[in-house]
Amino acid sequence: MRLYAIISGRVQGVFFRVNTRNKAYELGLSGWVKNRWDGKVEVVCEGPKEKIDRMLEWLKNGPKYSKVDKVEHFFDVKEEGFQDFKIVH
């Protein structure tokens, strides 16, 4: 299963991407995270549904210094077969 999410709030400059990568590693998910030009963070991750659900719940709160206002997301059954989880620019 694949999760595609856009996170709004105070999510840049607060180690959101690094913590998202660490959470993905902890859950065994693959994909990527990046800062967007509009101040939001974009996440695509793949893995078993129960782990994707756990990642989504984590994204709704984010790391310690972030303030998540909104998480827009959708799920897809199509996977690209990412090998790991990366921070992209």
Secondary structure, DSSP 8 states (H G I E B T S, - for coil): -EEEEEEEEE-SSSSHHHHHHHHHHHHT-EEEEEE-TTS-EEEEEES-HHHHHHHHHHHTT-STT-EEEEEEEEEES-----SSEEE--
